[in-house]
Protein backbone atom coordinates (compact mmCIF):
# COMPACT_ATOMS: atom_id res chain seq x y z
CA UNK A 1 0.00 0.00 0.00
CA UNK A 2 1.34 3.40 -0.92
CA UNK A 3 0.03 6.43 0.98
CA UNK A 4 0.49 9.87 -0.60
CA UNK A 5 0.62 12.72 1.92
CA UNK A 6 -1.43 15.85 1.21
CA UNK A 7 1.02 18.64 2.06
CA UNK A 8 4.18 17.01 0.75
CA UNK A 9 5.36 14.91 -2.16
CA UNK A 10 6.32 12.16 0.27
CA UNK A 11 4.89 8.68 -0.19
CA UNK A 12 4.82 6.13 2.62
CA UNK A 13 4.80 2.38 1.97
CA UNK A 14 2.78 0.06 4.25
CA UNK A 15 3.21 -3.72 4.11
CA UNK A 16 -0.14 -5.42 3.35
CA UNK A 17 0.98 -9.04 3.60
CA UNK A 18 -1.16 -9.51 6.74
CA UNK A 19 -4.35 -8.15 5.14
CA UNK A 20 -7.52 -10.07 5.97
CA UNK A 21 -10.02 -11.39 3.45
CA UNK A 22 -13.69 -10.46 3.64
CA UNK A 23 -15.92 -13.53 3.45
CA UNK A 24 -18.88 -11.60 2.05
CA UNK A 25 -17.12 -9.69 -0.77
CA UNK A 26 -14.23 -12.15 -1.29
CA UNK A 27 -11.78 -9.26 -1.33
CA UNK A 28 -8.85 -8.28 0.85
CA UNK A 29 -8.98 -5.28 3.15
CA UNK A 30 -6.29 -3.40 5.02
CA UNK A 31 -6.55 -0.23 7.11
CA UNK A 32 -3.83 2.21 6.13
CA UNK A 33 -3.40 5.26 8.31
CA UNK A 34 -1.03 8.11 8.99
CA UNK A 35 -0.80 10.99 11.44
CA UNK A 36 -0.68 13.35 8.46
CA UNK A 37 -3.59 14.07 6.12
CA UNK A 38 -3.64 11.77 3.09
CA UNK A 39 -4.00 12.82 -0.54
CA UNK A 40 -4.45 9.36 -2.02
CA UNK A 41 -3.96 5.68 -1.36
CA UNK A 42 -2.72 3.09 -3.86
CA UNK A 43 -3.06 -0.67 -3.50
CA UNK A 44 -2.39 -3.18 -6.30
CA UNK A 45 -2.10 -0.36 -8.86
CA UNK A 46 -5.58 0.97 -7.95
CA UNK A 47 -5.63 4.52 -6.56
CA UNK A 48 -8.40 6.15 -4.56
CA UNK A 49 -8.69 9.76 -3.48
CA UNK A 50 -11.83 9.26 -1.38
CA UNK A 51 -10.60 9.30 2.20
CA UNK A 52 -12.91 8.85 5.17
CA UNK A 53 -13.12 11.75 7.57
CA UNK A 54 -12.28 11.48 11.24
CA UNK A 55 -14.97 9.46 13.01
CA UNK A 56 -13.96 10.39 16.54
CA UNK A 57 -17.25 12.20 17.21
CA UNK A 58 -19.24 9.16 16.11
CA UNK A 59 -17.06 6.91 18.26
CA UNK A 60 -17.62 9.21 21.24
CA UNK A 61 -21.40 9.03 20.88
CA UNK A 62 -21.35 5.25 20.40
CA UNK A 63 -19.25 4.89 23.56
CA UNK A 64 -21.62 7.23 25.43
CA UNK A 65 -24.63 5.22 24.24
CA UNK A 66 -22.99 1.98 25.36
CA UNK A 67 -22.27 3.50 28.79
CA UNK A 68 -25.88 4.60 29.16
CA UNK A 69 -27.10 1.12 28.25
CA UNK A 70 -24.83 -0.42 30.88
CA UNK A 71 -26.02 2.10 33.47
CA UNK A 72 -29.68 1.40 32.62
CA UNK A 73 -29.13 -2.36 32.83
CA UNK A 74 -27.40 -2.06 36.21
CA UNK A 75 -30.25 0.12 37.51
CA UNK A 76 -32.84 -2.34 36.28
CA UNK A 77 -31.08 -5.32 37.89
CA UNK A 78 -30.60 -3.38 41.14
CA UNK A 79 -34.31 -2.51 41.31
CA UNK A 80 -35.43 -6.07 40.54
CA UNK A 81 -33.13 -7.50 43.22
CA UNK A 82 -34.39 -5.09 45.87
CA UNK A 83 -38.01 -5.75 44.90
CA UNK A 84 -37.47 -9.48 45.30
CA UNK A 85 -35.69 -8.88 48.60
CA UNK A 86 -38.59 -6.76 49.87
CA UNK A 87 -41.15 -9.37 48.82
CA UNK A 88 -39.23 -12.16 50.51
CA UNK A 89 -38.82 -10.06 53.67
CA UNK A 90 -42.54 -9.26 53.79
CA UNK A 91 -43.43 -12.98 53.58
CA UNK A 92 -41.40 -13.70 56.69
CA UNK A 93 -43.35 -11.11 58.73
CA UNK A 94 -46.45 -12.07 60.73
CA UNK A 95 -49.74 -11.30 58.89
CA UNK A 96 -50.48 -8.29 61.19
CA UNK A 97 -47.29 -6.45 60.06
CA UNK A 98 -47.60 -7.09 56.31
CA UNK A 99 -48.41 -4.03 54.17
CA UNK A 100 -48.79 -5.82 50.84
N, CA, C and O atoms as CSV, one atom per row, in Angstrom:
chain,resi,resn,atom,element,x,y,z
A,1,UNK,N,N,0.859,-1.158,0.000
A,1,UNK,CA,C,0.000,0.000,0.000
A,1,UNK,C,C,0.907,1.221,0.000
A,1,UNK,O,O,1.894,1.275,0.733
A,2,UNK,N,N,0.569,2.182,-0.812
A,2,UNK,CA,C,1.339,3.405,-0.918
A,2,UNK,C,C,0.437,4.574,-0.534
A,2,UNK,O,O,-0.582,4.816,-1.181
A,3,UNK,N,N,0.810,5.290,0.508
A,3,UNK,CA,C,0.032,6.435,0.981
A,3,UNK,C,C,0.705,7.713,0.541
A,3,UNK,O,O,1.886,7.922,0.820
A,4,UNK,N,N,-0.032,8.575,-0.145
A,4,UNK,CA,C,0.493,9.869,-0.604
A,4,UNK,C,C,0.016,10.945,0.355
A,4,UNK,O,O,-1.187,11.125,0.544
A,5,UNK,N,N,0.966,11.671,0.971
A,5,UNK,CA,C,0.620,12.723,1.924
A,5,UNK,C,C,0.128,13.964,1.196
A,5,UNK,O,O,0.555,14.247,0.076
A,6,UNK,N,N,-0.787,14.717,1.846
A,6,UNK,CA,C,-1.434,15.854,1.206
A,6,UNK,C,C,-0.508,17.054,1.050
A,6,UNK,O,O,-0.466,17.657,-0.023
A,7,UNK,N,N,0.229,17.411,2.087
A,7,UNK,CA,C,1.021,18.639,2.063
A,7,UNK,C,C,2.447,18.449,1.577
A,7,UNK,O,O,3.210,19.414,1.523
A,8,UNK,N,N,2.819,17.244,1.226
A,8,UNK,CA,C,4.183,17.007,0.748
A,8,UNK,C,C,4.137,16.014,-0.403
A,8,UNK,O,O,3.107,15.398,-0.678
A,9,UNK,N,N,5.269,15.876,-1.064
A,9,UNK,CA,C,5.363,14.914,-2.161
A,9,UNK,C,C,5.837,13.561,-1.649
A,9,UNK,O,O,6.203,12.689,-2.436
A,10,UNK,N,N,5.830,13.388,-0.335
A,10,UNK,CA,C,6.321,12.161,0.267
A,10,UNK,C,C,5.277,11.050,0.165
A,10,UNK,O,O,4.087,11.271,0.388
A,11,UNK,N,N,5.745,9.867,-0.172
A,11,UNK,CA,C,4.890,8.681,-0.192
A,11,UNK,C,C,5.393,7.718,0.870
A,11,UNK,O,O,6.600,7.565,1.060
A,12,UNK,N,N,4.464,7.070,1.559
A,12,UNK,CA,C,4.816,6.128,2.620
A,12,UNK,C,C,4.305,4.754,2.221
A,12,UNK,O,O,3.145,4.604,1.838
A,13,UNK,N,N,5.174,3.746,2.311
A,13,UNK,CA,C,4.803,2.376,1.968
A,13,UNK,C,C,4.369,1.643,3.227
A,13,UNK,O,O,5.032,1.737,4.260
A,14,UNK,N,N,3.258,0.912,3.152
A,14,UNK,CA,C,2.777,0.064,4.247
A,14,UNK,C,C,2.689,-1.376,3.728
A,14,UNK,O,O,2.132,-1.624,2.658
A,15,UNK,N,N,3.239,-2.311,4.489
A,15,UNK,CA,C,3.206,-3.722,4.108
A,15,UNK,C,C,1.800,-4.267,4.302
A,15,UNK,O,O,1.230,-4.123,5.383
A,16,UNK,N,N,1.230,-4.888,3.278
A,16,UNK,CA,C,-0.138,-5.420,3.348
A,16,UNK,C,C,-0.162,-6.946,3.306
A,16,UNK,O,O,-1.181,-7.540,2.954
A,17,UNK,N,N,0.936,-7.575,3.657
A,17,UNK,CA,C,0.981,-9.037,3.596
A,17,UNK,C,C,0.072,-9.683,4.645
A,17,UNK,O,O,-0.300,-10.847,4.497
A,18,UNK,N,N,-0.288,-8.952,5.697
A,18,UNK,CA,C,-1.164,-9.511,6.735
A,18,UNK,C,C,-2.618,-9.061,6.577
A,18,UNK,O,O,-3.395,-9.119,7.530
A,19,UNK,N,N,-2.983,-8.617,5.381
A,19,UNK,CA,C,-4.354,-8.153,5.144
A,19,UNK,C,C,-5.331,-9.308,5.241
A,19,UNK,O,O,-5.044,-10.415,4.785
A,20,UNK,N,N,-6.490,-9.046,5.837
A,20,UNK,CA,C,-7.523,-10.074,5.975
A,20,UNK,C,C,-8.414,-10.125,4.751
A,20,UNK,O,O,-8.467,-9.177,3.967
A,21,UNK,N,N,-9.118,-11.246,4.592
A,21,UNK,CA,C,-10.025,-11.393,3.452
A,21,UNK,C,C,-11.460,-11.370,3.941
A,21,UNK,O,O,-11.818,-12.087,4.875
A,22,UNK,N,N,-12.282,-10.544,3.309
A,22,UNK,CA,C,-13.689,-10.456,3.639
A,22,UNK,C,C,-14.419,-11.670,3.071
A,22,UNK,O,O,-14.284,-11.990,1.890
A,23,UNK,N,N,-15.196,-12.346,3.927
A,23,UNK,CA,C,-15.921,-13.530,3.452
A,23,UNK,C,C,-17.128,-13.163,2.594
A,23,UNK,O,O,-17.547,-13.949,1.744
A,24,UNK,N,N,-17.688,-11.974,2.812
A,24,UNK,CA,C,-18.880,-11.598,2.048
A,24,UNK,C,C,-18.533,-11.066,0.656
A,24,UNK,O,O,-19.227,-11.384,-0.310
A,25,UNK,N,N,-17.475,-10.266,0.536
A,25,UNK,CA,C,-17.122,-9.689,-0.767
A,25,UNK,C,C,-15.982,-10.427,-1.450
A,25,UNK,O,O,-15.658,-10.138,-2.602
A,26,UNK,N,N,-15.370,-11.377,-0.752
A,26,UNK,CA,C,-14.235,-12.150,-1.286
A,26,UNK,C,C,-13.099,-11.246,-1.759
A,26,UNK,O,O,-12.449,-11.518,-2.768
A,27,UNK,N,N,-12.872,-10.153,-1.003
A,27,UNK,CA,C,-11.779,-9.258,-1.333
A,27,UNK,C,C,-10.958,-8.991,-0.074
A,27,UNK,O,O,-11.441,-9.161,1.045
A,28,UNK,N,N,-9.723,-8.576,-0.273
A,28,UNK,CA,C,-8.851,-8.283,0.849
A,28,UNK,C,C,-9.078,-6.859,1.332
A,28,UNK,O,O,-9.442,-5.981,0.551
A,29,UNK,N,N,-8.861,-6.636,2.620
A,29,UNK,CA,C,-8.976,-5.282,3.155
A,29,UNK,C,C,-7.826,-5.030,4.111
A,29,UNK,O,O,-7.346,-5.942,4.785
A,30,UNK,N,N,-7.399,-3.794,4.159
A,30,UNK,CA,C,-6.294,-3.400,5.017
A,30,UNK,C,C,-6.496,-1.937,5.383
A,30,UNK,O,O,-6.753,-1.109,4.509
A,31,UNK,N,N,-6.382,-1.612,6.663
A,31,UNK,CA,C,-6.554,-0.226,7.112
A,31,UNK,C,C,-5.205,0.470,7.091
A,31,UNK,O,O,-4.321,0.159,7.890
A,32,UNK,N,N,-5.055,1.401,6.183
A,32,UNK,CA,C,-3.834,2.206,6.129
A,32,UNK,C,C,-4.097,3.548,6.778
A,32,UNK,O,O,-5.129,4.166,6.519
A,33,UNK,N,N,-3.189,4.006,7.611
A,33,UNK,CA,C,-3.402,5.262,8.310
A,33,UNK,C,C,-2.077,5.998,8.460
A,33,UNK,O,O,-0.999,5.424,8.305
A,34,UNK,N,N,-2.192,7.266,8.761
A,34,UNK,CA,C,-1.027,8.106,8.987
A,34,UNK,C,C,-1.451,9.270,9.866
A,34,UNK,O,O,-2.622,9.649,9.878
A,35,UNK,N,N,-0.501,9.838,10.602
A,35,UNK,CA,C,-0.802,10.993,11.439
A,35,UNK,C,C,-1.046,12.233,10.571
A,35,UNK,O,O,-1.727,13.169,10.992
A,36,UNK,N,N,-0.496,12.231,9.382
A,36,UNK,CA,C,-0.685,13.353,8.461
A,36,UNK,C,C,-1.926,13.112,7.596
A,36,UNK,O,O,-2.407,11.985,7.478
A,37,UNK,N,N,-2.431,14.188,6.999
A,37,UNK,CA,C,-3.590,14.066,6.123
A,37,UNK,C,C,-3.164,13.438,4.802
A,37,UNK,O,O,-2.120,13.783,4.248
A,38,UNK,N,N,-3.989,12.506,4.298
A,38,UNK,CA,C,-3.643,11.773,3.086
A,38,UNK,C,C,-4.261,12.408,1.847
A,38,UNK,O,O,-5.379,12.923,1.882
A,39,UNK,N,N,-3.519,12.362,0.770
A,39,UNK,CA,C,-4.000,12.820,-0.537
A,39,UNK,C,C,-4.644,11.658,-1.286
A,39,UNK,O,O,-5.748,11.779,-1.817
A,40,UNK,N,N,-3.932,10.524,-1.319
A,40,UNK,CA,C,-4.449,9.356,-2.024
A,40,UNK,C,C,-3.839,8.088,-1.436
A,40,UNK,O,O,-2.883,8.131,-0.662
A,41,UNK,N,N,-4.414,6.979,-1.825
A,41,UNK,CA,C,-3.963,5.676,-1.363
A,41,UNK,C,C,-3.944,4.738,-2.558
A,41,UNK,O,O,-4.913,4.674,-3.315
A,42,UNK,N,N,-2.840,4.005,-2.732
A,42,UNK,CA,C,-2.719,3.089,-3.857
A,42,UNK,C,C,-2.469,1.680,-3.336
A,42,UNK,O,O,-1.608,1.466,-2.482
A,43,UNK,N,N,-3.232,0.720,-3.859
A,43,UNK,CA,C,-3.063,-0.674,-3.497
A,43,UNK,C,C,-3.296,-1.515,-4.739
A,43,UNK,O,O,-4.352,-1.422,-5.365
A,44,UNK,N,N,-2.320,-2.334,-5.099
A,44,UNK,CA,C,-2.394,-3.182,-6.300
A,44,UNK,C,C,-2.688,-2.362,-7.555
A,44,UNK,O,O,-3.538,-2.735,-8.364
A,45,UNK,N,N,-1.992,-1.263,-7.706
A,45,UNK,CA,C,-2.098,-0.356,-8.861
A,45,UNK,C,C,-3.483,0.266,-9.021
A,45,UNK,O,O,-3.833,0.714,-10.112
A,46,UNK,N,N,-4.276,0.300,-7.947
A,46,UNK,CA,C,-5.580,0.975,-7.948
A,46,UNK,C,C,-5.476,2.114,-6.938
A,46,UNK,O,O,-5.136,1.896,-5.775
A,47,UNK,N,N,-5.771,3.329,-7.393
A,47,UNK,CA,C,-5.631,4.516,-6.555
A,47,UNK,C,C,-7.000,5.082,-6.214
A,47,UNK,O,O,-7.888,5.141,-7.065
A,48,UNK,N,N,-7.163,5.495,-4.977
A,48,UNK,CA,C,-8.396,6.154,-4.562
A,48,UNK,C,C,-8.043,7.481,-3.898
A,48,UNK,O,O,-7.030,7.596,-3.208
A,49,UNK,N,N,-8.879,8.460,-4.113
A,49,UNK,CA,C,-8.695,9.765,-3.480
A,49,UNK,C,C,-9.814,10.050,-2.495
A,49,UNK,O,O,-9.858,11.126,-1.899
A,50,UNK,N,N,-10.720,9.095,-2.320
A,50,UNK,CA,C,-11.833,9.261,-1.380
A,50,UNK,C,C,-11.399,8.750,-0.017
A,50,UNK,O,O,-11.392,7.543,0.226
A,51,UNK,N,N,-11.040,9.660,0.865
A,51,UNK,CA,C,-10.597,9.296,2.204
A,51,UNK,C,C,-11.720,9.557,3.196
A,51,UNK,O,O,-12.421,10.564,3.094
A,52,UNK,N,N,-11.893,8.658,4.150
A,52,UNK,CA,C,-12.915,8.851,5.172
A,52,UNK,C,C,-12.451,9.924,6.159
A,52,UNK,O,O,-11.272,10.020,6.502
A,53,UNK,N,N,-13.400,10.705,6.591
A,53,UNK,CA,C,-13.118,11.746,7.570
A,53,UNK,C,C,-12.970,11.126,8.951
A,53,UNK,O,O,-13.297,9.960,9.172
A,54,UNK,N,N,-12.475,11.925,9.856
A,54,UNK,CA,C,-12.284,11.480,11.236
A,54,UNK,C,C,-13.624,11.113,11.855
A,54,UNK,O,O,-14.565,11.906,11.816
A,55,UNK,N,N,-13.718,9.929,12.420
A,55,UNK,CA,C,-14.969,9.456,13.008
A,55,UNK,C,C,-14.911,9.484,14.532
A,55,UNK,O,O,-15.600,8.708,15.195
A,56,UNK,N,N,-14.099,10.369,15.087
A,56,UNK,CA,C,-13.959,10.390,16.541
A,56,UNK,C,C,-15.255,10.836,17.224
A,56,UNK,O,O,-15.581,10.345,18.305
A,57,UNK,N,N,-15.985,11.747,16.613
A,57,UNK,CA,C,-17.246,12.198,17.211
A,57,UNK,C,C,-18.272,11.063,17.247
A,57,UNK,O,O,-18.974,10.879,18.241
A,58,UNK,N,N,-18.346,10.311,16.156
A,58,UNK,CA,C,-19.242,9.162,16.110
A,58,UNK,C,C,-18.832,8.126,17.153
A,58,UNK,O,O,-19.685,7.568,17.843
A,59,UNK,N,N,-17.545,7.872,17.270
A,59,UNK,CA,C,-17.055,6.906,18.259
A,59,UNK,C,C,-17.398,7.361,19.670
A,59,UNK,O,O,-17.757,6.547,20.521
A,60,UNK,N,N,-17.285,8.667,19.916
A,60,UNK,CA,C,-17.618,9.206,21.239
A,60,UNK,C,C,-19.084,8.948,21.569
A,60,UNK,O,O,-19.404,8.504,22.672
A,61,UNK,N,N,-19.975,9.223,20.621
A,61,UNK,CA,C,-21.398,9.029,20.878
A,61,UNK,C,C,-21.764,7.548,21.010
A,61,UNK,O,O,-22.643,7.198,21.798
A,62,UNK,N,N,-21.104,6.688,20.255
A,62,UNK,CA,C,-21.353,5.251,20.405
A,62,UNK,C,C,-20.883,4.757,21.769
A,62,UNK,O,O,-21.549,3.929,22.390
A,63,UNK,N,N,-19.747,5.255,22.237
A,63,UNK,CA,C,-19.255,4.892,23.560
A,63,UNK,C,C,-20.185,5.423,24.643
A,63,UNK,O,O,-20.457,4.728,25.622
A,64,UNK,N,N,-20.675,6.646,24.478
A,64,UNK,CA,C,-21.620,7.229,25.429
A,64,UNK,C,C,-22.917,6.417,25.463
A,64,UNK,O,O,-23.452,6.151,26.540
A,65,UNK,N,N,-23.418,6.026,24.308
A,65,UNK,CA,C,-24.634,5.220,24.236
A,65,UNK,C,C,-24.430,3.874,24.922
A,65,UNK,O,O,-25.310,3.407,25.645
A,66,UNK,N,N,-23.290,3.253,24.703
A,66,UNK,CA,C,-22.989,1.979,25.358
A,66,UNK,C,C,-22.941,2.150,26.876
A,66,UNK,O,O,-23.464,1.310,27.609
A,67,UNK,N,N,-22.321,3.225,27.350
A,67,UNK,CA,C,-22.269,3.499,28.786
A,67,UNK,C,C,-23.651,3.695,29.382
A,67,UNK,O,O,-23.930,3.207,30.478
A,68,UNK,N,N,-24.516,4.401,28.676
A,68,UNK,CA,C,-25.883,4.603,29.163
A,68,UNK,C,C,-26.662,3.292,29.206
A,68,UNK,O,O,-27.461,3.077,30.117
A,69,UNK,N,N,-26.441,2.425,28.241
A,69,UNK,CA,C,-27.100,1.121,28.246
A,69,UNK,C,C,-26.648,0.284,29.442
A,69,UNK,O,O,-27.461,-0.376,30.090
A,70,UNK,N,N,-25.352,0.317,29.728
A,70,UNK,CA,C,-24.832,-0.422,30.884
A,70,UNK,C,C,-25.415,0.144,32.171
A,70,UNK,O,O,-25.822,-0.611,33.054
A,71,UNK,N,N,-25.459,1.462,32.284
A,71,UNK,CA,C,-26.020,2.102,33.471
A,71,UNK,C,C,-27.503,1.740,33.636
A,71,UNK,O,O,-27.941,1.444,34.748
A,72,UNK,N,N,-28.266,1.761,32.561
A,72,UNK,CA,C,-29.679,1.395,32.619
A,72,UNK,C,C,-29.854,-0.059,33.046
A,72,UNK,O,O,-30.714,-0.370,33.871
A,73,UNK,N,N,-29.043,-0.941,32.488
A,73,UNK,CA,C,-29.125,-2.362,32.833
A,73,UNK,C,C,-28.802,-2.584,34.304
A,73,UNK,O,O,-29.485,-3.354,34.980
A,74,UNK,N,N,-27.768,-1.917,34.803
A,74,UNK,CA,C,-27.403,-2.061,36.213
A,74,UNK,C,C,-28.524,-1.540,37.113
A,74,UNK,O,O,-28.823,-2.145,38.142
A,75,UNK,N,N,-29.137,-0.435,36.735
A,75,UNK,CA,C,-30.247,0.125,37.514
A,75,UNK,C,C,-31.428,-0.835,37.528
A,75,UNK,O,O,-32.047,-1.050,38.571
A,76,UNK,N,N,-31.738,-1.407,36.383
A,76,UNK,CA,C,-32.844,-2.340,36.284
A,76,UNK,C,C,-32.602,-3.580,37.159
A,76,UNK,O,O,-33.494,-4.013,37.887
A,77,UNK,N,N,-31.413,-4.134,37.084
A,77,UNK,CA,C,-31.078,-5.318,37.894
A,77,UNK,C,C,-31.128,-4.975,39.376
A,77,UNK,O,O,-31.650,-5.752,40.175
A,78,UNK,N,N,-30.592,-3.824,39.749
A,78,UNK,CA,C,-30.600,-3.383,41.144
A,78,UNK,C,C,-32.039,-3.271,41.670
A,78,UNK,O,O,-32.335,-3.737,42.770
A,79,UNK,N,N,-32.917,-2.662,40.896
A,79,UNK,CA,C,-34.311,-2.508,41.307
A,79,UNK,C,C,-35.023,-3.850,41.422
A,79,UNK,O,O,-35.783,-4.060,42.367
A,80,UNK,N,N,-34.797,-4.752,40.490
A,80,UNK,CA,C,-35.426,-6.072,40.544
A,80,UNK,C,C,-34.949,-6.838,41.775
A,80,UNK,O,O,-35.754,-7.459,42.469
A,81,UNK,N,N,-33.653,-6.798,42.048
A,81,UNK,CA,C,-33.128,-7.502,43.223
A,81,UNK,C,C,-33.721,-6.962,44.525
A,81,UNK,O,O,-34.080,-7.739,45.410
A,82,UNK,N,N,-33.824,-5.650,44.646
A,82,UNK,CA,C,-34.387,-5.088,45.871
A,82,UNK,C,C,-35.892,-5.331,45.984
A,82,UNK,O,O,-36.415,-5.453,47.091
A,83,UNK,N,N,-36.585,-5.404,44.862
A,83,UNK,CA,C,-38.007,-5.747,44.902
A,83,UNK,C,C,-38.191,-7.183,45.379
A,83,UNK,O,O,-39.050,-7.459,46.216
A,84,UNK,N,N,-37.394,-8.083,44.852
A,84,UNK,CA,C,-37.465,-9.478,45.297
A,84,UNK,C,C,-37.111,-9.588,46.778
A,84,UNK,O,O,-37.755,-10.325,47.525
A,85,UNK,N,N,-36.094,-8.858,47.189
A,85,UNK,CA,C,-35.691,-8.880,48.602
A,85,UNK,C,C,-36.824,-8.378,49.497
A,85,UNK,O,O,-37.085,-8.954,50.554
A,86,UNK,N,N,-37.492,-7.311,49.077
A,86,UNK,CA,C,-38.593,-6.758,49.869
A,86,UNK,C,C,-39.763,-7.732,49.926
A,86,UNK,O,O,-40.390,-7.879,50.975
A,87,UNK,N,N,-40.064,-8.394,48.824
A,87,UNK,CA,C,-41.153,-9.369,48.816
A,87,UNK,C,C,-40.841,-10.570,49.713
A,87,UNK,O,O,-41.712,-11.054,50.435
A,88,UNK,N,N,-39.615,-11.036,49.662
A,88,UNK,CA,C,-39.228,-12.155,50.514
A,88,UNK,C,C,-39.237,-11.764,51.990
A,88,UNK,O,O,-39.607,-12.567,52.847
A,89,UNK,N,N,-38.830,-10.528,52.284
A,89,UNK,CA,C,-38.819,-10.063,53.668
A,89,UNK,C,C,-40.248,-9.897,54.184
A,89,UNK,O,O,-40.512,-10.169,55.356
A,90,UNK,N,N,-41.165,-9.459,53.338
A,90,UNK,CA,C,-42.544,-9.262,53.786
A,90,UNK,C,C,-43.249,-10.597,54.035
A,90,UNK,O,O,-44.173,-10.656,54.846
A,91,UNK,N,N,-42.837,-11.654,53.366
A,91,UNK,CA,C,-43.429,-12.975,53.580
A,91,UNK,C,C,-43.023,-13.563,54.930
A,91,UNK,O,O,-43.748,-14.373,55.509
A,92,UNK,N,N,-41.863,-13.149,55.422
A,92,UNK,CA,C,-41.402,-13.699,56.691
A,92,UNK,C,C,-42.017,-12.978,57.889
A,92,UNK,O,O,-41.877,-13.431,59.025
A,93,UNK,N,N,-42.703,-11.847,57.637
A,93,UNK,CA,C,-43.351,-11.106,58.728
A,93,UNK,C,C,-44.676,-11.770,59.097
A,93,UNK,O,O,-45.283,-12.446,58.266
A,94,UNK,N,N,-45.125,-11.585,60.331
A,94,UNK,CA,C,-46.453,-12.073,60.725
A,94,UNK,C,C,-47.530,-11.321,59.922
A,94,UNK,O,O,-47.285,-10.198,59.483
A,95,UNK,N,N,-48.698,-11.909,59.726
A,95,UNK,CA,C,-49.744,-11.303,58.895
A,95,UNK,C,C,-50.164,-9.911,59.372
A,95,UNK,O,O,-50.588,-9.102,58.546
A,96,UNK,N,N,-50.066,-9.592,60.682
A,96,UNK,CA,C,-50.481,-8.290,61.190
A,96,UNK,C,C,-49.547,-7.162,60.716
A,96,UNK,O,O,-49.980,-6.014,60.607
A,97,UNK,N,N,-48.260,-7.479,60.432
A,97,UNK,CA,C,-47.290,-6.445,60.059
A,97,UNK,C,C,-47.105,-6.332,58.539
A,97,UNK,O,O,-46.345,-5.477,58.085
A,98,UNK,N,N,-47.751,-7.136,57.778
A,98,UNK,CA,C,-47.602,-7.091,56.311
A,98,UNK,C,C,-48.370,-5.898,55.762
A,98,UNK,O,O,-49.490,-5.622,56.193
A,99,UNK,N,N,-47.772,-5.197,54.816
A,99,UNK,CA,C,-48.406,-4.031,54.171
A,99,UNK,C,C,-48.803,-4.339,52.733
A,99,UNK,O,O,-49.417,-3.497,52.078
A,100,UNK,N,N,-48.477,-5.492,52.239
A,100,UNK,CA,C,-48.786,-5.819,50.839
A,100,UNK,C,C,-50.126,-6.499,50.694
A,100,UNK,O,O,-50.529,-6.837,49.581
